[in-house]
Amino acid sequence: MRITSHIVVVFLCLGLTVYAADEMIVLKAERMFDGKSKTLMQHGVVIVQGDKIVDVGSNLAIPDGAQVIDLGDATLSPGFMDAHTHLTLDYTGNFNERRLAELTTNVSEMAIRATVFARATVEAGFTTVRDVGSRFVGSREFVDVALRNAINKGFIVGPRMLVATKGIGATGGHFDPTSGFRDFLFGREPDTTEGIANGPDEIRKAVRFEVKNGADVIKAAVSGGVLSLADEVDTPQLTPPEMAALVDESHRLRKKVAVHCHGDQAARDAIEAGVDSIEHGSFMKPETITLMKNKGTFLTPTLMASEYIMAKIDQYPPQAKAKAAYSARSEMFRNALKMGVKISFGTDAAVFPHGENAKEFALMVGLGMQPIEALRSATASTAELFGIAQKTGTLEKGKFADVIAMPGDPTADITKTERVSFVMKEGKIIRNGPPTPQPSAASAEVPTLDAPVD
């Protein structure tokens, strides 16, 4: 009995809500979005027991003895999902200061700071994320794997994570962590243990190495990037045979493939090879977008990343690349909407402060997406991309009790998504009211170690 009491005290100190395993919790609100419908339901009710939803609907009867949480003039929703985050990184500070700090900041410190980013993300309503790259220059640590595992074990508070470890790329490409530094500053050229591979056989070796070390999804850079110094933003960086090997090996090991890609030709090669999602896609032409539609490839547009960079463009040396990508992305996104491409919600969090992920909704709606479709992109659609739609992504009986609430009606004002006030993940209440205050030095003072993410 004394041991149980001590466990409860520990959980309360961590800020976690503790309930008996069989206790029912009833969530009520004026409206509800179930993750799949084309309209909101009025007088929504979600009944939760343990980590699962046991019933959901409008004006449901309240079971005897259940704890009722009435959220009033709010909208219940499945927990949001972000398909493109980097929870171990922070790119919000000055570009040159960050590169200097790459040589001095301890990776263990970065791992500790990542716990703050994880909590900010889940408290913003994002109960599941895909973390698509966590490389630290000169280090072999898998911080994203450690963060995912610590969250799963309940040691820290954060979203459910699907991680990609280091990300795969070519020598001198966007994911090469030594590009832009003096030759051999780090003693040797990076190899497959750091995700850098050349030729189909090395690509396969890199995939196997990352799966061995805990990757849930395989991420690759198949074109140049905005923030990398030594490449052009739209040039292909993998050959078609390398791309084929990447997809074949990943799918053989039952891992999906997400590719960083701004360029049109690289996107076409990747789609033909069978990748599961194109991340960014800035310069894709209508013919390539049509191919995406026919192949069922998802687009993860990451509009927030370029929006944030353009607001601080004087702090980023590769300005021409950023401006070109920003200028192209709006037309690309509108074409994808018009052609009915599957769109997954993704932001590139780390380029902007963690916890501000929901600002992506307004950007999508501003470019022509209907608010209800934007909500669906961050719930059922992204769950489909992740391969976990049978477990979460909609409010349905038998699924995980990942439930959030935002004030008012987000279909009338999509910025309501930026003001989530209630978060439940797997039946545990993480937030009901104001968010946890962030440490005052959580951003630019100690920039992170990594290759460019955008």
N, C-alpha and C positions, 0 to 999 in steps of 0.2 A: 504493500500500500504506500509506504514511504517512497519507494522508487518511482511509482507512478506519479506521485505528487511532484517529485523533483523534475520529471519529464515535462509535466504541464507548466511548471515555473519557467523552464528553459524556453519552451515554445512561446510563452507570453512575453518573455524578455526579447525574443527575436521579432516580436510584432506579428506573430502568426495567430490566427483565430483557430481555436481547438474545439471540436465538437465530438460527441460520442459517435461511434461508427454508424449507428442505426438512426441517428437523429435526422428528421426531415427538416429541410429549409425551403420555404416558399418565397420566391421572388415575384413581386408584383410591380407593374408600371402602367402608365396610361397607354403606352404603345409597345409593340414588339416587332423586330425584324428577325425572321427565323433563319436567314442566311440564303434562302433560295426563292422566296416569293417575290412577286413584282410589286407588291404593296405592303404597307405596314399593317399589322394586326392591332386592333384596339383592345384595351384592357388585357394586356398580356400577363400570363402566369407561367412560371417555370418552377417545377417541383423537383428538388434535389435530395438525393439520399446517398451518403458516402461520396464517391467521386463521380457519380453518374446522374444524368437526368432521368427521372422516373416518369415524368409526364410534362406536357407543355401544351398550351392552348389559350383560348380566350375565356375569361370569367370561370376558370375551373374552381371546383369546390376545394376548400382548404381541408386537408386531412387533420383529424383530431391530434392535438399535441404538437403540431408542427410549429417551428419558429417562423414567423412571418416578417419579411423585410419589405415594406412598402416604399418604393422609391418615387412614388408620386408622378409628377409631370415629367416623365423621362421615357426613354426608349431602351428596352432590353435588346441585346444583340449577342450573337456568338462573339467570343473573343476575336479581336482582329488578328490578322497574320501579316507578316512582312517577309517577302521572299528574298530580300536583298539587304542584309545588315552586316556590320562588322563590329560586334559587341566588344571586342578586345582592343579596339583602336579609337583614336580621337584625332581627326584631321581639321578641327575647327580653328586652330591657331594659325599664326603666321607660318607660311610654307618654309621659309629659310630657317626660322628658329626651330621648327620641327626637325629638319634634316640635321641640324647641329646636335639636337638632343638625342638623335638616333645613336650617337656614339657614346652616350653617357648614362642613359636611363636603364635601370635594371629590369629585366623581363619579369621578375617576381613582383615588382612594383606595378607593372602594367597589368598583371593578373589580378592583383588586389583592386586596382581601379576599375577593372572590367566588372566587378561585382556591383559597383555603383551604377554603371551603364545598364546592366541587366535589370536592376530594380527599377530604374527610371523607365525602361521600355515596357515592362509588364504593368507598371502602375499607370502608364498611358493607355492601357487597354489592349496591348499586343501580347496575347497569351502564347503565341507560337511564332517563332521566327526561323528563317534559314540564314545561318551565318556563313557567308560565302568567301572566306579567305582570312587567314590569321597567320601571316608570316612575319617573323622578327629577324632583322638582319643579323647574321652571325650566330643565331640561336636555333637549336633543334627542338625547342619546346612546342608542345601542342596545347596552347593556352585555351583555345576554343573547346577542345575535347574536355579539358579539366573543368572549364566553366559549365559545360553541358552536364557533366557527371555530377558536379557539386549541386547543381539545381535539382537534378533528378533524385538525388539522395536527400534533399531537404536541408542541406547545410546552408544554402543561401537562397534568397528569393529572386526569381527571374522567370522568363518565359521558357516554354518548351523549346528546345533548340535542335535543329538539324544542321550539322557542321560539315564544312568542306576541307578542313585543315589548311594546307599551304597553298592550294591552287596550282594548276599546271600551266606552264608557258614555255616559250622558246628562249634560247640564249639571246640576250639583248632585247627581249620583248617586254611587254607591259608588266609581267610578273617577275622579271629578273630583278632580284633585290639589290644587285650591285650596279645596275645601270645608272649612269650619271655620277658615280663615284670614281675616284682615281683607280686605274687598272691595278688589280691585285692588292688593293687596300686591305681586303679581308683575307688575303693569303692564298686563295684558290678560286677557281670558277665554281659557281653553284651547280649541283647535279640533281639527280632524280630524288634524293632525300630532301631537297628543298623545292621540289616541284618543277625543276628546270630540265627539259628533255628535248632531244632532237632525234627525229626518225621514229617510225612506228613502234619499233621494239622498245625504245626508251620510254615512249609514251605509255605503253602497256606496263612497263616496270614501275613508272611513277604512279599509275592508277592503283596497282597492287599494293605499293608501299603505303599509300594514303588510306586505303581500305583496311590494311593491316593495323594501322595506327588510329583507327576510329572514325574515319570519314563516313558520314551518312549520305552525302551527295558529292559528286565530282564537279569541281569548278575549273574552267580553263579560260585563258585569255587567247582569243583567236584573232583579235585585231589590236591595233595600237590603242593607247589610252589618252585621256585628257591631262592627267597630272603626272604622267611619266615623262622623263626628259629626253630619252634617247630614241624615240620612235615617232612615226607619223600616226595620227589618230585613226585613220581609216584604212591602213594597209593590212592585208592578211598576214598573220604570223605563224599559222600552221598550214602545212600542205594538205591537199585532199586525202592522201594516204594516212597522214598523221591524224587527221580529223576522224577518219573511218576507224582507225585503231582506238582512239579515245572513246568513241561511242560504243564500239563493239565490246571492248574490255569492261567498260563501266556497266553496260547493260547485262553482260554475262554474269557479273557479280551483283546484279540486281540493285544497282545504284543509278539514279537519274543524273543527267548531265546538264549543268547550267554554264553558259559561256558568256563571258564579257566580250561584247562585240559592238563597236560603233560603225564599222565599215560595211558597205553593201555586199561586196564580193565575199568577204569573210562570212557574213551572215548567210549568204546563199550556199556556200560550201558547207557550213555547219548544219543548216536545215536539211540539205540533201543527205548529209551523213546520219541524221536522225536525232539531233540533240533535243532535249526536252524543253529548254527555254533559252531565249535570247535576252540577255541583260543589256539594257540601254537601247541599242538598235538605232542610234541617232540618224544615220545616213541611209537607212534602208529605203529602196525605191519601191513603187507600187508592185512591180513584177515580183520582187522578193517577198513582199508582204502577202501577195496572193499565194505564193508557194508556202508560206507559213500557214495560211488558212487551210490549204489543201492537205498539209502534213499534220495539222493539229498541234503545231508548235506554239508554246506560250510566249508572250511578250511581257517582260518585266521592265517597265519604262523608266523608273527611277527619276522622275521629273524634279524631285526635291533637290537632288545633288547639283544639277546644273543651275537651278534657281539660286541656291545658296552661294555657289561659286561666283556667279555673275554679280551678286550683290557685293562681293569682296574681291573682284577680279584683280585689283591692283596688288593683292597679296600673293598672287599665284604667277610664277614666272612663265609657264607655257600658255600665255593668254590667248594667242591666236587659235590654238586647238580648242580651248574652252568656248570661245566665241563662235567658232564654226559649228561645234556640236550643239550649242544652245540654239543657234539660228535654224538648224535642221530638224530638231527634235519635235517641234509642234506640228509641222506638216506630216511627219512620219506617224505621230500618234493619231492625228485625225484620220489619216488613211487606214490605219489599223482598225479604228472604230468602225469606219464606213464599210470595211471589208469583212468585219465580223471575226477578227482574230481573237483567240482566247487571251485575255489580259489578266495577269496576276499582279497583285499589289506589291510593289517593292520600292524602296526609297534610297538605298545606299547610305543608311544611317552610319555615322562616323564622319562623313563629309560635313554634316550638320550635327548639332547637338543631339545626343541620344534622348529619347523621350518626346521629340517633336515629330515623330513619324507621321502622325495623322494629318499634318499639313499637306501631304501628298493628295489627299482627297479633293481639296479645293482646286488644286492644279489640274487634276484629271477632269473635274466638272467644268472648270474654266475653258478647257479645250474641247468640250462638247459631250462628255460622258454624262449620262443621266445619273442623278444621285443614288438611286436604288441600285444601278449597275456598279457604281463605284463601291458601294457597301458590299455587294456580292463579290467584287474582285478581291476584297480583303478577307472574305470568309469562305464560302463554298468553292469558289474558283481556285483560290490559292491552296485550299485543302486538297483539291483534285491534283494540282501540280505536285504537291508534296507527297502524294500517295497515301494520305491519312484520312481521306474523306469518310471512311467507314467508322472513324473514331471521333472526329471533331469537325468543325467548320459550319455546322448547322445546329439549331436548337431542336433536337429530336430525342425521343425516348431511347435510352440505351447508350447515348453518346456521352463523352466526357462533359462534366458540368463546367465548361469554359464559358462564362457569361459576364458581360459587361453592361453598363448603363451609362447613357449620356443624356444631358438635359434636353427637353423639348423634342422637336421633330427634325432629324437630320436630313430628311428628304426635302424639307422646306428651307433649311439652312445647313449645308454640308459642313460648315465650320463647327457645328455642335460636336462632331467627332473629335475635335481638339480639346474638349472639356469633359472627358470621361471622369465620372465621380465614383463609380463602383466597379470593382474587378474581382471576379471569382475564377480561380483556376483549379480544375479537378475537384470542385466542391469546397475548396478552402478560400475564404475571403481574404484577399490580399489588400484590398483598399475599399473603404466605405467612408468617403469624405475627402479632405484635403490630402494631397500627395505627401510622401516623405520628403522633408527638406533635403536639397542636394548640398554636398560639401562645397564651400565657397571656392575652392581651388580645383574643381573637377574638370576644368577644360584646358585652356590654352597654355597654362604655365608649365606643364610637363608634357609636351607633345609625344606622340608614340613612335615606336619603331616598326616600320613595315614598308613594303613596296607600295606604290600608289594603288588606290582602290578604284578610282573612277575611270 
